[in-house]
Amino acid sequence: MGMCVFRAKEVAFASRVGGPGNALGDDGRDSIYSGVRLGIPAPPSAAGESSIGAMTDSQAQAAQLAAGAVEALPEGRLAEQLAAGRPLRVKLGIDPTAPDIHLGHVVVLDKLRGFQYAGHTVVLIIGDFTARVGDPSGRAAERPMLSGEEIDANAATFQEQAFKVLDPDRTKVRRNREWLDMGADELFRVLRRFTIARLLEREDFARRMEAEQPISALELLYPVLQGYDSVAVRADVELGGTDQKFNLLFARDVQDALGEPAQSILTMPILPGTDGVRRMSKSLGNYVGITEPPEEMFGKLMSIPDDAMGEYSRLLVDADELDLEHPAAAKRDLARRLVERFHGADAAGAAEQRFDRIHVERRPPEDMEEIAVSDDGPVHVPALLADHFGFSRSEGRRLIEQGGVRVGGRVLQAGELDLAASELDGEIVQVGKRRFARLRVAR
């Protein structure tokens, strides 16, 4: 299966992770990440026992690695694998349907980083083939198809951003087009082993059938193809969100049917978006991207509802270090920590100062983009928003209708789409709560 690249890792495993001093990796460096949250192994007690009785080293390691997971299945399987004494191949499959990683992805990537600290190898599968099929998990309708160019561009960006969390030296990146772009004979050999009845057991399909909504044949293929990924990379463990449970378990069926040892699985909690209700998603507009500007990250995190702070602190930072009795202070601490993690301490400090200037002191930021507008006619505001703020013209019109655009401190009214250029020189345009630019009339 082309997996000889892992053999050297297996040979060196015992010397690398044999002692507690190397629990964080070869160099023994401290980490900014939470040991409990990531499952970074701690030294065993002298007696090797827990409060509930004797526990083997492999059971203790499995419990530590699974810390924070919703489920580790089948029960006891991870401990059995660890008892074999070799580094595990820990798989995460991501379909590049969007270009950016957000904090929801970080929950799973952090857990993978914990496995890396323990000496295991992460196999990050970029689903450039399965993205053309579309994962039906959590969907009430078939996903829209992306072009090959969009998938390739998203894949490149996603891989680059993943290494802001993962250790590149302990990560193998594969694209599943390598093995899934197979001939018809091979595809039929795989498909004949599984029934439609088994595939229709997933809750997403059951709900859509009850609602008499269509399910495409391609969507039925998706769990089989994703399961074949586990065969191709000889996965020992696979991680995913709780919405991926069917796919992860079905991959065990595919491995077993094709003569490979079945993987264990860990399902991870799903981070709510900035609305505190729905899962974080770029398509829902409730996401915090890890490469967004520091001030944007800080502002979005400060907008999280108080009742979502428990989940954010538990899944993204050391929860016991945040004072959740005082949500406003805890939120500020959370925002500062996460911006510092992805942008550095100086950027975090500047983002906090900018936030205070805008939202506490009610003053515009000191530094903002300047936009040149022509004085040869009225300025069409939706076009201005499209050219300089990344919206479509229709989105710009909708923002104006919703009262989300200010010029010179005044809220534009619905239908107020064109403004005289002569009145705009030096004025500030504000979009939403956090985006500002100063207008300059080019004469």
Sequence and secondary structure as in RCSB ss.txt:
>XXXX:A:sequence
MGMCVFRAKEVAFASRVGGPGNALGDDGRDSIYSGVRLGIPAPPSAAGESSIGAMTDSQAQAAQLAAGAVEALPE
GRLAEQLAAGRPLRVKLGIDPTAPDIHLGHVVVLDKLRGFQYAGHTVVLIIGDFTARVGDPSGRAAERPMLSGEE
IDANAATFQEQAFKVLDPDRTKVRRNREWLDMGADELFRVLRRFTIARLLEREDFARRMEAEQPISALELLYPVL
QGYDSVAVRADVELGGTDQKFNLLFARDVQDALGEPAQSILTMPILPGTDGVRRMSKSLGNYVGITEPPEEMFGK
LMSIPDDAMGEYSRLLVDADELDLEHPAAAKRDLARRLVERFHGADAAGAAEQRFDRIHVERRPPEDMEEIAVSD
DGPVHVPALLADHFGFSRSEGRRLIEQGGVRVGGRVLQAGELDLAASELDGEIVQVGKRRFARLRVAR
>XXXX:A:secstr
   GGGHHHHHHHHHHHSSGGGTT TT    SS HHHHT      SS EETTEE  HHHHHHHHHTTT SEEEST
THHHHHHHT S  EEEEEE  SSS  BHHHHHHHHHHHHHHHTT EEEEEE TTGGGT   TT SS      HHH
HHHHHHHHHHHHTTTS GGGEEEEETHHHHS  HHHHHHHHTTS HHHHTTSHHHHHHHHTT    HHHHHHHHH
HHHHHHHTT SEEEEEGGGHHHHHHHHHHHHHTT    EEEEE   B TTSSSB  TTTT   BTTS HHHHHHH
HHTS GGGHHHHHHHHS GGGS TTSHHHHHHHHHHHHHHHHH HHHHHHHHHHHIIIIIS    SS EEEEEES
SS EEHHHHHHHHHS  HHHHHHHHHTT EEETTEE  TT  EE GGGTTT EEEETTTEEEEEEEE 
